[in-house]
Amino acid sequence: MQRTRSYSAAKARGQTRSRASGTPPAAPPAPGASRARRSASQAGGESGAAARQPSTKPRPKQSSPRAQEAGPGQAPPELPLLPLPTSASPAASLPDLGDQRERWETFQKRQRLTFEGAAKLLLDTFEYQGLVKHTGGCHCGAVRFEVWASADLHIFDCNCSICKKKQNRHFIVPASRFKLLKGAESITTYTFNTHKAQHTFCKRCGVQSFYTPRSNPGGFGIAPHCLDEGTVRSVVIEEFNGTDWEKAMKEHKTIKNMSKE
């Protein structure tokens, strides 16, 4: 009862003030309205502050593929570095190169060569001046070789009993200019008569891509038709009378020296 009278008295006083000031009395707030206004004003204030101030919450970092490979809490794996050849590192074992030592080491590193590989490249370049590197092999590919020779080939067409049957046209090089790249286990050899000539051929396909001629046992006879394309510029064919081999060797001025350096 006291609460009702106090509310009525306050209402009467408010109406009296409103009439005195000329302002219509305000309607009483609905229950819970003031609480809703406070909540809305707080929410508006908070959203406004959020709009004005940048967020201090850290953004998630974009992980790299390497970081994704690593587990949580682990450092991402490092990309492997391609190692230089052992001999291309600071050359403590190099011979005394004098003023050219630094140039030599730089050359090795740039070309990514071992000491042996760099030496071979330079020797091939200067020792075989005027020559080209031919490559070739048998039909099935089991036997492969490389040979340094002129781009202009001098071919011998021998008519001895075996060369005639197998059409053994060949050019001759010193053994040092020939290198068998693969197929040593695929090669078999046929010999006859003096057994000085070593007629080597592939066990699988039967092709003779090179052999050791009787005229030059210290060298190799290379079949030009077994070379890869692109390195032969011209071909000159000379007939050799192998049916009278001893006489032909005595009369020929250059063939016996073709396997010499």
C-alpha positions as CSV (number, residue, x, y, z in Angstrom):
1,M,0.0,0.0,0.0
2,Q,2.8,2.4,0.7
3,R,4.4,1.7,-2.6
4,T,1.1,2.5,-4.4
5,R,0.6,5.8,-2.6
6,S,4.2,6.9,-3.2
7,Y,3.9,6.1,-6.9
8,S,0.6,8.1,-7.1
9,A,2.1,11.0,-5.3
10,A,5.1,11.0,-7.6
11,K,2.8,10.9,-10.6
12,A,0.8,13.8,-9.3
13,R,4.0,15.8,-8.7
14,G,5.2,15.1,-12.2
15,Q,1.9,16.2,-13.7
16,T,2.0,19.4,-11.7
17,R,5.6,20.2,-12.9
18,S,4.6,19.4,-16.5
19,R,1.7,21.8,-16.4
20,A,3.9,24.4,-14.9
21,S,6.5,24.1,-17.6
22,G,4.0,23.6,-20.5
23,T,5.4,20.3,-21.5
24,P,3.1,17.3,-21.7
25,P,4.0,14.6,-19.2
26,A,6.1,11.7,-20.5
27,A,4.5,8.3,-20.6
28,P,5.9,6.0,-17.9
29,P,8.5,3.6,-19.3
30,A,7.4,0.1,-20.0
31,P,8.8,-2.4,-17.6
32,G,12.2,-3.5,-18.8
33,A,12.5,-0.7,-21.4
34,S,15.2,1.2,-19.5
35,R,17.1,-2.1,-19.2
36,A,16.8,-2.6,-22.9
37,R,18.0,0.9,-23.7
38,R,21.0,0.4,-21.5
39,S,21.8,-2.8,-23.3
40,A,21.4,-1.2,-26.7
41,S,23.5,1.8,-25.8
42,Q,26.2,-0.5,-24.4
43,A,26.1,-2.6,-27.5
44,G,26.2,0.5,-29.8
45,G,29.1,1.9,-27.8
46,E,31.0,-1.3,-28.0
47,S,30.4,-1.8,-31.8
48,G,31.3,1.9,-32.4
49,A,34.5,1.5,-30.5
50,A,35.3,-1.7,-32.4
51,A,34.7,0.1,-35.7
52,R,37.0,3.0,-34.6
53,Q,39.9,0.9,-33.2
54,P,41.8,-1.7,-35.1
55,S,41.7,-5.1,-33.8
56,T,44.6,-6.2,-31.7
57,K,43.9,-9.9,-32.3
58,P,46.8,-11.4,-34.2
59,R,45.9,-12.6,-37.7
60,P,46.8,-16.3,-38.5
61,K,50.0,-16.6,-40.5
62,Q,49.9,-18.1,-43.9
63,S,52.0,-21.2,-43.7
64,S,54.3,-22.2,-46.6
65,P,54.2,-25.7,-48.1
66,R,57.4,-26.5,-46.3
67,A,55.9,-25.4,-43.0
68,Q,52.8,-27.5,-43.6
69,E,55.0,-30.5,-44.1
70,A,56.5,-30.1,-40.6
71,G,54.4,-31.0,-37.6
72,P,53.1,-28.5,-35.1
73,G,55.9,-27.0,-33.1
74,Q,58.5,-28.2,-35.6
75,A,60.8,-26.0,-37.8
76,P,60.1,-26.3,-41.5
77,P,62.6,-28.5,-43.3
78,E,65.4,-26.8,-45.1
79,L,65.6,-27.2,-48.9
80,P,68.6,-29.4,-49.7
81,L,71.5,-27.6,-51.3
82,L,73.1,-29.2,-54.4
83,P,76.6,-30.1,-53.3
84,L,79.5,-29.1,-55.5
85,P,81.8,-32.0,-56.5
86,T,84.3,-32.8,-53.9
87,S,87.3,-31.7,-55.9
88,A,85.6,-28.4,-56.8
89,S,85.8,-27.3,-53.1
90,P,88.8,-25.4,-51.9
91,A,91.5,-27.4,-53.6
92,A,93.9,-28.3,-50.9
93,S,95.1,-31.3,-52.9
94,L,95.6,-29.3,-56.2
95,P,99.1,-29.1,-57.6
96,D,100.8,-25.8,-57.5
97,L,99.0,-23.7,-60.1
98,G,100.7,-20.5,-59.2
99,D,98.7,-17.4,-60.3
100,Q,96.2,-19.6,-62.1
101,R,94.9,-21.3,-58.9
102,E,92.0,-18.9,-58.3
103,R,91.0,-19.0,-62.0
104,W,91.1,-22.8,-61.9
105,E,88.9,-23.1,-58.8
106,T,86.4,-20.6,-60.2
107,F,86.3,-22.5,-63.5
108,Q,85.6,-25.8,-61.6
109,K,82.8,-24.3,-59.6
110,R,81.1,-22.6,-62.5
111,Q,81.2,-25.8,-64.7
112,R,80.5,-28.0,-61.6
113,L,83.3,-30.3,-62.6
114,T,85.6,-32.5,-60.6
115,F,89.3,-31.9,-61.0
116,E,89.5,-34.9,-63.4
117,G,86.5,-33.6,-65.3
118,A,87.9,-30.1,-65.7
119,A,91.2,-31.5,-66.8
120,K,89.5,-33.8,-69.4
121,L,87.5,-30.9,-70.8
122,L,90.6,-28.8,-71.3
123,L,92.6,-31.7,-72.7
124,D,89.8,-32.6,-75.1
125,T,89.5,-29.0,-76.3
126,F,93.2,-28.5,-77.0
127,E,94.6,-31.9,-77.6
128,Y,91.8,-32.8,-80.1
129,Q,91.8,-29.5,-82.0
130,G,90.3,-29.9,-85.4
131,L,88.5,-33.1,-84.3
132,V,84.9,-33.7,-83.3
133,K,83.4,-36.2,-80.9
134,H,81.3,-38.8,-82.7
135,T,79.1,-41.2,-80.8
136,G,77.6,-44.4,-82.1
137,G,76.7,-48.0,-81.3
138,C,75.1,-51.2,-82.4
139,H,71.5,-51.7,-83.5
140,C,69.9,-52.8,-80.3
141,G,71.7,-50.1,-78.2
142,A,73.5,-52.5,-75.9
143,V,76.9,-51.3,-77.2
144,R,77.7,-47.5,-77.2
145,F,80.9,-45.7,-77.7
146,E,82.4,-42.3,-78.4
147,V,85.4,-41.5,-80.7
148,W,87.3,-38.3,-81.5
149,A,88.0,-38.0,-85.2
150,S,87.8,-35.6,-88.1
151,A,84.4,-34.5,-89.3
152,D,85.8,-35.4,-92.8
153,L,86.2,-39.2,-92.6
154,H,88.7,-41.2,-94.7
155,I,87.0,-44.6,-95.1
156,F,88.7,-47.9,-96.1
157,D,86.8,-50.4,-98.2
158,C,88.6,-53.7,-97.7
159,N,87.9,-56.7,-100.0
160,C,89.4,-59.4,-97.8
161,S,87.4,-62.6,-97.3
162,I,85.6,-61.4,-94.2
163,C,85.4,-57.7,-94.9
164,K,83.8,-58.4,-98.3
165,K,81.1,-60.6,-96.7
166,K,80.2,-58.2,-94.0
167,Q,80.8,-54.9,-95.9
168,N,83.4,-53.8,-93.4
169,R,84.0,-50.2,-94.3
170,H,85.8,-48.4,-91.5
171,F,88.0,-45.5,-90.5
172,I,90.9,-45.9,-88.1
173,V,91.7,-44.0,-84.9
174,P,94.3,-44.4,-82.1
175,A,93.0,-46.3,-79.1
176,S,93.3,-43.2,-76.9
177,R,90.6,-41.5,-78.9
178,F,88.1,-44.3,-78.5
179,K,86.0,-44.9,-75.4
180,L,83.5,-47.7,-74.9
181,L,80.6,-46.1,-73.0
182,K,78.7,-49.3,-72.3
183,G,78.2,-52.9,-73.4
184,A,81.5,-54.6,-72.6
185,E,79.5,-57.6,-71.4
186,S,77.5,-57.6,-74.6
187,I,80.4,-57.9,-76.9
188,T,81.8,-61.1,-78.4
189,T,84.8,-61.6,-80.7
190,Y,85.5,-63.6,-83.8
191,T,89.1,-64.2,-85.0
192,F,90.6,-66.4,-87.8
193,N,93.9,-67.0,-89.6
194,T,96.5,-64.8,-87.8
195,H,94.0,-63.9,-85.1
196,K,95.4,-60.3,-85.1
197,A,92.2,-58.8,-86.2
198,Q,89.6,-58.8,-83.4
199,H,86.2,-58.8,-85.1
200,T,84.0,-57.6,-82.2
201,F,80.2,-57.5,-82.4
202,C,77.1,-57.3,-80.3
203,K,75.9,-60.7,-79.0
204,R,72.3,-59.6,-79.2
205,C,71.9,-57.9,-82.6
206,G,75.1,-59.1,-84.3
207,V,76.1,-55.6,-85.5
208,Q,79.9,-54.8,-85.6
209,S,80.1,-51.1,-84.8
210,F,83.9,-51.2,-84.3
211,Y,86.7,-53.7,-84.3
212,T,90.5,-54.0,-83.9
213,P,92.0,-54.2,-87.5
214,R,95.0,-56.3,-88.4
215,S,96.6,-53.3,-90.1
216,N,96.4,-51.2,-86.8
217,P,96.3,-53.5,-83.7
218,G,97.0,-50.5,-81.5
219,G,93.8,-48.7,-82.7
220,F,90.2,-49.2,-83.6
221,G,88.3,-49.4,-86.9
222,I,85.0,-47.6,-86.6
223,A,82.1,-48.3,-88.9
224,P,80.9,-44.9,-90.1
225,H,77.4,-46.2,-90.8
226,C,77.1,-46.9,-87.0
227,L,77.7,-43.3,-86.0
228,D,74.9,-41.1,-84.8
229,E,73.8,-38.4,-87.2
230,G,75.0,-34.8,-87.1
231,T,78.8,-34.9,-86.7
232,V,80.0,-36.2,-90.1
233,R,80.7,-33.5,-92.7
234,S,82.0,-35.5,-95.6
235,V,83.2,-39.0,-96.5
236,V,86.1,-40.2,-98.8
237,I,86.2,-43.9,-99.6
238,E,89.5,-45.6,-100.5
239,E,89.6,-49.2,-101.7
240,F,92.1,-51.5,-100.0
241,N,93.2,-54.7,-101.6
242,G,92.8,-57.1,-98.7
243,T,92.9,-60.2,-100.8
244,D,96.7,-59.5,-101.2
245,W,97.0,-58.0,-97.7
246,E,100.8,-58.1,-97.3
247,K,101.5,-56.5,-100.6
248,A,98.8,-53.8,-100.0
249,M,100.3,-53.0,-96.6
250,K,103.8,-52.5,-98.1
251,E,102.5,-50.3,-100.9
252,H,100.3,-48.1,-98.8
253,K,102.1,-45.1,-97.3
254,T,99.8,-44.0,-94.5
255,I,97.5,-46.8,-93.3
256,K,100.0,-48.5,-90.9
257,N,100.4,-45.2,-89.0
258,M,96.8,-44.3,-88.6
259,S,96.6,-45.7,-85.0
260,K,99.6,-43.7,-83.9
261,E,99.1,-40.5,-81.9
